Amino acid sequence: MDKGIISSRQVCALTILNIIGVGFVIIPQLAISFAWRDGFVALLGATVVAAIYSVFITMVMEKYKGEDFFDCCRSAFGNFPARLIIWGFIAKSVVFGGLCLRLFAESLTDIMEGDIPGLAIMVAMLSVGLYAAYKGREVRARLAEIFILPLIGVVGFILICGVNGGRVDELLPILEENGSNITKAVAVILFWFYPLEYLLIASPHIKDKKCLKRNTLSAVIVSGVIFTLVFALTLIRFGAPQMADLTFSVLEMMYSVSLPASFIERQEGLMMGIWTVGMFFAISTVLYNSALCAEESFGINFKPSMFICAVVIILIGILPDSGERTYYYLVTTVTVTESIYLFVIPIVLFAASLLEGRKNESSNMG
């Protein structure tokens, strides 16, 4: 496995950008679909639960003394089950990457009303992601440090400009939805904090772990607050019915925001830049981690593994026949796979470490 070392501060930046990546467009749409106006409440609830769970993830890392995710699985389950987990991780990563690329291409052609072929957009984004993935963990971490503040600044600027012309009363009334709907929304949104599992994968390569818990917690809270504010702005500008009808309501909202006339000539470039940066980090992370796992599992060198994964990602990306179908497949894929990789496996690993600790205590007492 790669030995590049990154700081916990860089982990924070990477985690924010990976969470924002695809979730920037998907999460507010899920919130309105499941909880209507109370999507605002669901987003806040999901952020709180994800923040608590991020602390749990760091506890798992401490229990296994810095071993990576798959070494933890070998320790707890044995070689063959761990190998199956690695294969599943590769499969879910390339499927996720392919669907993300297709959704990105669909959104660009729909919102920008351009005639650029979707495949060309997919190949271009994948090529940029390949370069970053090939350069390794440290380069992506440094890029995250460079991009994080400008991206948050642009989002904040759009939020400030977008409030004018919106109807704040669209946020009311709150807590009108059935409690089960809000709970479902919280559960589904939680799966989109999937980059927390990358902490387990990168565990041996993170220095100054004493700050990791605080930085991870900060990353989740910052991401959740951004999602909540973006949802609120989209809602007050479009209203719940229109927001629910749009596939890319967040991008449509950003395109509708009138920026100061002298600030930028083509504001759609600024708006789509946020989506592009987020997708860049999502795709490069998928390529990097899936190629590392393929290298370890199948004995193929990292560079060929990465290109094989890239080819499979492109093939998966061209399979869906529409953007709506891609959106459905993407949400279903994340819901199914992350229920296993983000929740079930880490919880079982933690339980296994507690059981092992008790066995060791009993043997020492004996």
N, C-alpha and C positions, 0 to 999 in steps of 0.2 A: 504493500500500500504506500501511497505518497507520504513523504515525511515533511512536507512543507508546514511550517509553524505559523499560526496566526494568533493575534491577541484577542482577549475577550471583548475589547472594544470593537474590533473588526467583526467578530462574531455577531455583535449587536447590529451593526450596519447591514451585514449580509442577511441576517434573519428578517430585519424590517423589509428589505428590498425583495426577498424571496416571498414573504407573506403578501406584500403589496402586489407583487408580480402579476399573477393571474387574478387574484382575489379582488383587485382594484375594480374590476368590471363585474366579476361574478357575484361577490358577496352582497353588495347592495341589492342586486336583482333577486338573489335568494331570499333576502330579508323581506322584500315587498311581496314575493310570491307566497311565502309561508305565513307571514304575520301582518301583512297589510301595513297600516301606519305604525303598528306596534313593532315593526321591524327595527325601529329606533331602540326600543326597549330590549329586543332580542339581541341586537348588536352589542349593547352595553353588557347584557348578561353573559354573552359568549366571550367577551373580552375579559370579564372577571374570572370566569371558569378557566379560560386559556392561560391567564396569568398564574392562577393557582397551579394549573397542570405543568406550567413551565418550571415551577419550583420542584415539582415531583420529578420531572425529567432530570434535573440536575442532581437530585437525590439518587436516582438510578445510576448516574455516572459516578457518583461518589461510592456507591455500594460496590461497583465493579472496578474501582481504582483506576479509572481512565482508560479501560479497554474500549475498543470501538464496538459498535452495535452488533456486528456479526461475530466478533470474538466473544461477546457476552452471550450470544445465542449458543455458541459452541460449548461454553462453560456450563450453561444451564440445561441445554437440550441434547447435546451430542453433535457429532459431525454431520450425519446425514440430514437431520431436521434443519440444522443451520444452513446446509447447502440448499435445501428446498426454499428456505426463507430468502437466501441471496438470489436464487433464480426468480422467485416471485417479485423481489424488489426490482430486478432488472426489467422484468416484463411490465410491471405497473409503471415504472419510470418512462419507458419508451412509449407506451400507450398514452400516458399523460402528456408527454412532450409532443407527440404527433397531433393530438387533439387540440392542445394549446396553440400550436403553430397554425392549424387550420382556422381556429377561432380568430386568431390575430389577423390572418389574411382576410377573412370574411369581414371583420370589423373595419379594416382599412378601406376595403373596396366599397362597403356600404356607407360609411360615414363620410369619407372623402369624395365619394362619387367619382372615382377614377376608373380608368380602363386597364390598369396594370393587372396582368394575370395573377391569380391567387398563388399559383405554384412558384412564380418568380419571387413573390413576397416571402413565401415560406423558405425558399432556398437562400435568399439574402439574409434573413434573420438567423437561420440555422448556421450559415457560414460565419457570421459574427460570433454566435455562441460557441461554435467549434474552436475558433481562435482563442477565446477566453478560457474555455475548458482545457485546451491543450497547454496553455501557459501555467495552469495549475491553481491550487488553492490560494497561494499568497497573492497572485496577481488579481484574482477575482475579489479578494478581501480588500486590496488597496483600491480597486475600482469602486467597490461599495463605499469606502470612506470618502471618495471623491464625489460620488453621485448623491449620497444620502441627503446632505443639507440643501443642495440646489433643488432636488425633487420635492422635499418637504416645503421649501420656500415657494415653489411654483404652485403646489397644492394650496398652501395658505393664501397666496395672492388670488387664486381663482375663487376660493371660498369667500374672501372679502368682497371681490368684485361681483360675485354671483348673488349675494344676498339682495342687492338692489334688483327690483323686478320680480322678486319671489313673493309668495304668499305664506307668511309664517303660520297662519291659521291652518294650513294643510297638515301641520304636525299634530293637530288636535282633532278629536279627543284621544287620549292615551289609555292603554289598558282596556280597550273595548273588545279586543279579540279574545277568543276562548283561550284559556290557559294552556291547553294541550297544543294549540297552534303555535303559541309563543315558545313553548318548550321544544317543539319540533324544529322551529327556526334556530333556536340556540344550538341544538344538537347538530343540525346540518352545517351551520356556520363554523362550528368547532373543527370540523374535518379540514377546513381551509387554512387552519393554522398548522398544516402538515410540516412546514419547514422546521418545526421543533424536533422532529425525528433526525434531522441532519446534525443536530448537536451531538447525538449519540454516535453518529458515524464519524464526526470530526473530533471526537473526544480526545484521542491520543495526541492530536496536533494543536491543541489549544493551550497556550501558556497563561500565566496569571489566573488560574481557575478560581482564586478567591473572589474575584470580581464577577465571575461568570453568572452567578445566580441573579445578582442585581442587574447586570446588563441584559440578560435574557428577559427578565421581568419587564425592564424598560422597553425592550423591543416589542413585546406583545402589547403593552399598553399603548405605545405610540401608534402601532399598526391599527389596533382596535379603535382608537380615537379618530384616526384618519378615516377609516371605513364609516364610522358613525356620522361624522361631519359631512362626508360626501353623500351618504344616504339622505341626510336631512336636507342638504342643498338640492339634491335631485328631486326630492319630494316636494319642496316648497316651490320649485320652478315648474314642475310638470303636473303635480297632483298624483294621487295614488293610482287612479284608473289608467292614465296615460303611461305612467312609469311602469306599471305591470305589463302593459301591452308591448313595450319596446324591448327588443333583445339586448340592445346596447344602450340602455337608458343613461348610464353614467357618461359615456362618450358623447351621446346626444346632448346631455346637459352641459358638458364642458364646451362643446361646440357652440351652444346657444349663449354662453356667457359673453357679454360685451366688455372687452377690455378697453382701457383708455386708448383713444385713437392713435396717439403718437407712440404707444408702447411697442407695438409689433405689427408689421404689415399683414402677415398671414397668421392669424391667431390659431387656426386649426393645427398648424405645425407644432405650436407650443402645447396644445391640448394632447395631441397624439404622442408627443414626446414622452409624457409620463407613462402611458401605456407601453410604449416601445422600450423604455428603460426597464420597466418592471418585467416585461416579457423576456428581455435579454438576460436578466439574471435568472429567471425561472428556467429558461432553456439551457443556459450554460451550466447551471447546477445539475439539471437532469443528465446532461451529456457527461459531465465530469464524474458524478457518482455511479451512473450505470456502467461507464467504461472501466472505472476502478474495480467494480464488482465483477465485471466480465473478465478482466485481467486476472483477478485472484481466483475466480471459480474455474475458468476454462484454460488458464495458462497462456492466453493470447496477450501479446504486448499491448501497452496502453493505447498507443496511437492507432493500430488496426482495430482495436476494440471500439474506440471512439467513433471511427468512421463506419463501422458496421452498425453501431447503434444509431448513427445519424441517418443512414440509409433506411433502416427500419422505421425511424420516426417519420421520415418523408412519406414512406409507403402508407403508414397508418393515417397520416394527415390527409391524403388524397382520397381515402375510402368513403367518408361520409358524403351523402348527396346534397346536403344543405347546411347552412349555418345553424338552424334550429336543431337539426339532428345532432350536429357536433356539440352544441351546448348540452343537450340531454345526455349524450354519451360521456361528456367530460364530468358533469355533476355526478352521474351514476358511478363512474370509475373512481372518483375521489371518495365518495361516500362508502363504497364497498371496500376499497383497498386500505384507506386510512383508518377505517374502523379496526383493521387488523394491525397495521404497521405503526400507527400513531398511538393507539390505545391498548389493544389486547396484548401485543407482544411486550411492550414496556411494563405493563402492569404484572404480567406473568413473570417477567425477569425480576422485578422487584420482590414479588412473592417468593420466587426461587432463592433469591439471595437471603431473605429472612429465614427461610427454612434451612438453608445451608448453615447459616450462623447459629441457629438453634442446635443443629446436629453437632457442630464443632464445640459448642458449649457443653453439650451432654457428654461428648467423648473426653473433653478435658476434665470434667467432673469425675468421670469414671476412672 
